[in-house]
Amino acid sequence: MAALGRLAVCLALLCAVFAVGASVAGAARRRRDLIGAGANAAYAVFGLVAVAVAILLRALLAHDFSLEYVAAYSSSTLPVQYTVAALWGGQKGSLLFWVFVLALFTTLVQLQNREQNRALMPWVTATLMAIAVFFLALLTFVTDPFELLATPAREGQDLNPLLQNYWMMIHPPSLYTGYVSASVPFAFAIAALVTGRLDDQWIRSTRRWALFSWFFLSLGNLFGARWAYEVLGWGGYWAWDPVENAAFMPWLVSTAYLHSVMIQEKRDLLRVWNMVLVLLTFTLTIFGTFLTRSGVISSVHSFTQSGLGPFFIGFLVAVILAAGGLVAWRLPALRTRGTIESFASREAAFLFNNLILVGIAFAVFWGTVFPVLSEWVRGVKITVGPPFFNRVNAPLGVVLLFLIGVGPVIAWRRATPRNLRRAFAGPLAAGLVAAALLRLAGVPFGWAHATFALGAFVLGTIVQEFYRGVRARQAMLHEPAPRALARLVGKNRRRYGGYIVHVGVVAIFVGVAASSAFRIETQQTLAPGQAMEAGRFTLRFERTESREDAHVASLAAVVAVDEGGRRVATLKPEKRLYKKPQQPTTEVALRSRLTEDLYVVLGAYDPKSGQATLLAYVNPLVSWIWIGGAILALGTAIAMWPSPLERRERAWAAGRVGAPAR
Amino acid sequence: MSVGVHTGALALAALLAAGPLVAAPPTQQEIEEALTCQCGCGLTVHACNHLQCPSGEPMKREIAERLARGESKEAILAAFRARYGEKVLSAPTFRGFNWFAWVTPFAAVAAAALALGVVLGRRTRARPGGEAPPPAAADPALRARLARELQDLEREP
């Protein structure tokens, strides 16, 4: 079966090369037969890569330890869900999975565009398949997932215990989906540049793909944060690790694009800027993969490091040169004649929002690469860790939060003082009242205080928008409020879905600010029966419980939690010792409430004295990060869902109906 | 709207009346967060939770001892830096080449904001449009037609 898998990858590489050549030749010579052959070759790539993935998955599930990959990343005792996750748990498998997702998206894009974008599609196919060629060449010549061991292993070395967690099953696929789907807008941008079709068509065709990519990048980052929170046991969820940064940067740039593209759609401005953002988002996904794989910067994700760094940096340079060259070539055609008419306009607010988002992305990039730069320039190794990123990004984040409130409600073109008063008097009052109440309640001035106050301001703008929209429908159409609200959102899903996303973002900001600024931490070594205080909780160490199976041995401290003299929970933080490889891990015990999480870690246990060292964290409002993520997901789903009007427009554009309804 | 403005003004007054915070002496946590654990975890000494970490645990003990002796944060960080090199600090210092680490992001954002401001200012001056005219009072017939057409739109599948 391994030989069949390798053959499938080799044939996929040949088909991808053919798809690039046929698509380019077909577009250049205007030969539909060649373009069709290129598209069919791309379908074949998907089929062949799917076969290769199926073979590797089967080998994992059948514990075929003759394969080096299976022996290195699974074992016969690994639970089945983690055996499936081992497909992307190692480098070779994750690259195969990446190219599988890419081939799947290429297929979907081709099916979507059978009746449209005929001039762009050969170049889209060629670009997507050129990316596939790079990954398939790595899998064929450098890092073969179907490599056989000289002597089959009797047992596998198992998946890294840190990856044996529910969130790790969905965090990497979400990020890969976000990364890979960023290839689609990138491919359309390249096609638009090559063909000179620089109007809005490529943007309209990739609007939903860009949102889809952003959605999965958002989920991937949040799932990764949740994994770190539950698994790493240090009470936090974001450590500004280089690989975390690598996933965060494309998200930031993609967020900037989703906003600035609205200016191009409404006002036909910022064509060059939008092109640059799309190209930069894709480039950053490759840069992220380079950081993860190269080991050039030390990271907690070191389990993914390999010698692939030079290949990725070569590919990155090629992408930058090609995309940059195309933009420079088409620069005169990309320039628009229109202009932004006033600082007090939605266009200007979105531009400043872009500035801050790209500024944060740059700050993160700068902090990530600065240790390498320092070593080059001074020959001195330095660390750029959380204190740097927190200090640099906190003020930028607060400005961004303010602009989240301003952008969606300020008028297009030019806001008059009357417009501004109408849009902002209420929300500003809400922000100031919140700031005053928080201060009177004892919340000190600082970034957290500013975040809460600005959060109230942003929520004020959103509530006002919904309220006015519902009132307008009630006045015009005499609808009851619930129906007016449902119709308001349903008829303009992109706009109101966006507002809901902003509510989610505010919740995330508030959760991050509160849990960073007001966290309570205590650590104490206790004998059975002894207690410690953590905020308003009393934690009593009662006893230990141990259990063992073929896969893992664990020791749990049974901790009774009292609040105000009343028992509210019994928590069992664990230390686990995985047997293959012999590696201890932490299993955090959590009591999650909307107001705070009580997060207990068993730091150490001395069997001789029976004493346990417990670390307890009280993380205020941290649940709002995950709730904010869910709200963000809901808002994005609403924004992505096609409206009846859009469906009619598409049908009309495709010529299936005579004319749009009037 | 005027209620909003007045409420905001009152809130602002209450906000300004509240006193500023007083700086606290350095804490164990603050210093642990300023140092990187040398066990290879990539986290700060404070965040490293490796079981009996051979690097983080002795560092935490030493910080506690030095604080108990009344040493300042700067002195404690300098002692660790002398032993492990500059990489033990979890953030760049504010001196020499490291200064660029701190200044560059803000300088880049400020320069971009300035450039954007200048370009926008030039273009907006070039088009003196003044305020947009206030919207005309809606004609009742027009409002009725709009309502009718919106209702038609609502009825569409």
Chai-1 contact restraints between the chains, C-beta under 6 A:
chainA,res_idxA,chainB,res_idxB,connection_type,confidence,min_distance_angstrom,max_distance_angstrom,comment,restraint_id
A,G233,B,N49,contact,1.0,0.0,6.0,A-B,restraint_1
A,W234,B,A47,contact,1.0,0.0,6.0,A-B,restraint_2
A,W234,B,N49,contact,1.0,0.0,6.0,A-B,restraint_3
A,A239,B,L43,contact,1.0,0.0,6.0,A-B,restraint_4
A,S298,B,G42,contact,1.0,0.0,6.0,A-B,restraint_5
A,V300,B,G42,contact,1.0,0.0,6.0,A-B,restraint_6
A,T339,B,R123,contact,1.0,0.0,6.0,A-B,restraint_7
A,I340,B,L120,contact,1.0,0.0,6.0,A-B,restraint_8
A,E341,B,R127,contact,1.0,0.0,6.0,A-B,restraint_9
A,S342,B,T124,contact,1.0,0.0,6.0,A-B,restraint_10
A,F343,B,L120,contact,1.0,0.0,6.0,A-B,restraint_11
A,L355,B,A112,contact,1.0,0.0,6.0,A-B,restraint_12
A,L355,B,A113,contact,1.0,0.0,6.0,A-B,restraint_13
A,G359,B,V109,contact,1.0,0.0,6.0,A-B,restraint_14
A,F362,B,A108,contact,1.0,0.0,6.0,A-B,restraint_15
A,A363,B,P105,contact,1.0,0.0,6.0,A-B,restraint_16
A,W366,B,T104,contact,1.0,0.0,6.0,A-B,restraint_17
A,W366,B,P105,contact,1.0,0.0,6.0,A-B,restraint_18
A,F370,B,A101,contact,1.0,0.0,6.0,A-B,restraint_19
A,V377,B,F97,contact,1.0,0.0,6.0,A-B,restraint_20
A,R378,B,F97,contact,1.0,0.0,6.0,A-B,restraint_21
A,V380,B,E86,contact,1.0,0.0,6.0,A-B,restraint_22
A,K381,B,K87,contact,1.0,0.0,6.0,A-B,restraint_23
A,I382,B,E86,contact,1.0,0.0,6.0,A-B,restraint_24
A,I382,B,K87,contact,1.0,0.0,6.0,A-B,restraint_25
A,I382,B,P92,contact,1.0,0.0,6.0,A-B,restraint_26
A,T383,B,T36,contact,1.0,0.0,6.0,A-B,restraint_27
A,T383,B,K87,contact,1.0,0.0,6.0,A-B,restraint_28
A,T383,B,S90,contact,1.0,0.0,6.0,A-B,restraint_29
A,G385,B,T36,contact,1.0,0.0,6.0,A-B,restraint_30
A,G385,B,S90,contact,1.0,0.0,6.0,A-B,restraint_31
A,G385,B,A91,contact,1.0,0.0,6.0,A-B,restraint_32
A,P387,B,S90,contact,1.0,0.0,6.0,A-B,restraint_33
A,P387,B,A91,contact,1.0,0.0,6.0,A-B,restraint_34
A,F388,B,A91,contact,1.0,0.0,6.0,A-B,restraint_35
A,V392,B,P105,contact,1.0,0.0,6.0,A-B,restraint_36
A,R414,B,A132,contact,1.0,0.0,6.0,A-B,restraint_37
A,T416,B,E131,contact,1.0,0.0,6.0,A-B,restraint_38
A,T416,B,A132,contact,1.0,0.0,6.0,A-B,restraint_39
A,A425,B,M1,contact,1.0,0.0,6.0,A-B,restraint_40
A,A425,B,G4,contact,1.0,0.0,6.0,A-B,restraint_41
A,A425,B,V5,contact,1.0,0.0,6.0,A-B,restraint_42
A,G426,B,G4,contact,1.0,0.0,6.0,A-B,restraint_43
A,L428,B,G8,contact,1.0,0.0,6.0,A-B,restraint_44
A,A429,B,G4,contact,1.0,0.0,6.0,A-B,restraint_45
A,A429,B,T7,contact,1.0,0.0,6.0,A-B,restraint_46
A,A429,B,G8,contact,1.0,0.0,6.0,A-B,restraint_47
A,L432,B,G8,contact,1.0,0.0,6.0,A-B,restraint_48
A,L432,B,A11,contact,1.0,0.0,6.0,A-B,restraint_49
A,L432,B,L12,contact,1.0,0.0,6.0,A-B,restraint_50
A,V433,B,T7,contact,1.0,0.0,6.0,A-B,restraint_51
A,V433,B,A11,contact,1.0,0.0,6.0,A-B,restraint_52
A,A435,B,L15,contact,1.0,0.0,6.0,A-B,restraint_53
A,A436,B,A11,contact,1.0,0.0,6.0,A-B,restraint_54
A,A436,B,A14,contact,1.0,0.0,6.0,A-B,restraint_55
A,A436,B,L15,contact,1.0,0.0,6.0,A-B,restraint_56
A,R439,B,L15,contact,1.0,0.0,6.0,A-B,restraint_57
A,R439,B,A18,contact,1.0,0.0,6.0,A-B,restraint_58
A,P444,B,L21,contact,1.0,0.0,6.0,A-B,restraint_59
A,M476,B,A147,contact,1.0,0.0,6.0,A-B,restraint_60
A,M476,B,L150,contact,1.0,0.0,6.0,A-B,restraint_61
A,P584,B,L51,contact,1.0,0.0,6.0,A-B,restraint_62
A,A604,B,Q52,contact,1.0,0.0,6.0,A-B,restraint_63
A,A661,B,E156,contact,1.0,0.0,6.0,A-B,restraint_64
